[in-house]
Every structure is written in C-alpha cells, then in structure tokens.
C-alpha cells in the first residue's frame, strides 16, 4: 500500500518520516513521492512535534528517481510534456525547504540525483560515513530539476559536480558545506534522533520564525525564482535526442540497466 512506502512515527517531540522502499534503494517512484508528500503534510501539522526527521530504511537513503517510473515513455520528445512531468517533482523536492518546521535529513549509502537534491533541500543533514552524494544525471543526458547545489556550496564546485556528474564522499560533502555532520554508519539513527531532540529544546515559535526569516531572505535573493527558472531551462533537454543518450538506451535495452550504468561509469574511471 502507498502509505507503507513512507512511515510516520513520533519520538517525543520529533516527527520521523521513513522512506520504506529498501529493495529499490528508495528510488523515487510516483507512489513513493505521493506517500512522502502525505507524510510531509502530516508531520508539518502534527501539534505534538516541533522538528521533523527524514530518513530511510535499507542500505541507501535514496538512489534518485525511479528510471522505470510512469510517464516517461509517453513524454518521448515532447518538451511540454516533460515540463509537466518535472514540475511536480521540483515542487515535491522543495517541500522540506518550505515546511514550517525544521527538517533534519539522515543519510546513509547513496543520495543521488533527486535523492541528493532532497537531502540538500532539508534544513540540516547528518550523514553516515558511508554516504555518497552526487547528481550523475548529466552523464545520461539529464540534469535537475532542483538546482539548489550552487546556493549551498558555491558556483565553482557546483559547476564541477553538476557538469561531470561526480559522486563525492560524506567527508567531502561536509567540507563543501553540503551537509552538517558525519557520524559512523552504525550510529546514524541514534545520532540523528539525538540531534533532532536537541533542536526541540528550542521553542517551536523560535524554530518556525527563524526558518521563515531565512527562507524569506533566500526568496528575496531570488531562490524560488531560480529553482523554477532552472526547471524551465532544462525541461526541453529531457526531450532532446543525443548520441550519448541514444547509446545508453540501446545498451540498457540490450544488456540491462545495470550494464548500461557500468558502461557509462567506466568511461569516467581515472
């Protein structure tokens, strides 16, 4: 059932949302996105909590969007249809940013593509020492839809990571300011809850107004407009036919998606 894809629990004053699609590395299927959207709304309006934790079951936080997701086949080379598909995904990713309560993201294993963007849109992020962050879509003729990375780590490094689709370790993500803290993998859940409970010592009114003030300032600087402008620019890319994209699809159809991913990854091996 859809609700089982996103679990919601309360630990004292902390609302805990858990992505529960571990067999697919919590890849963002339409059903998981719907379930998470409902969980976000429930967590934000829960009067018993003042802080929200976003985490996942399994060995990876989120491997990105489900490449077998519905809607892509119909879009084909139609840029307007691609915009219609990507726009709700951007709104979904931005939900933690615009929730009234602070959202603490807890990341283990892969946080790639949309999963990496989701982690960046959270207020605070704690990562296990085995976490990997990146947006490798550029290697498969895709990018976005949430271009938040330059706002967090600066243009030079963001350009490098987004242009090349590089994947970085938790320690490098910490050094860049993409995340707040790195802990041993086996301690991640306990450390995240402890961190969130420390936040609950602050009055809920202070947390909400401070978050709102920061977000209002970001929007005044053009944050929301930049996110939607990025979507408008890249949507036609998904409808484009490129040599690399064509060969990747042929290999995926012939040898399977894992083999196609390995073929592309090996091209970037140093």
Secondary structure, DSSP 8 states (H G I E B T S, - for coil): -GGGGEEEEEETTEEEEEE--GGGTT-B-HHHHHHHHHHHHHHHH-TT-SEEEEEESSS-SB--B-TT-TTHHHHTT-HHHHHHHHHHHHHHHTHHHHSSSEEEEEE-SEEETHHHHHHHHSSEEEEETT-EEE-GGGGGT---S---HHHHH-HHHHHHHHHHT-EEEHHHHHHHTS-SEEE-GGGHHHHHHHHHHHHTTS-HHHHHHHHHHHHHHHHHTTHHHHHHHHHHHHHHHHH---HHHHHHHHHHHHH-HHHHHHHHHHHT--
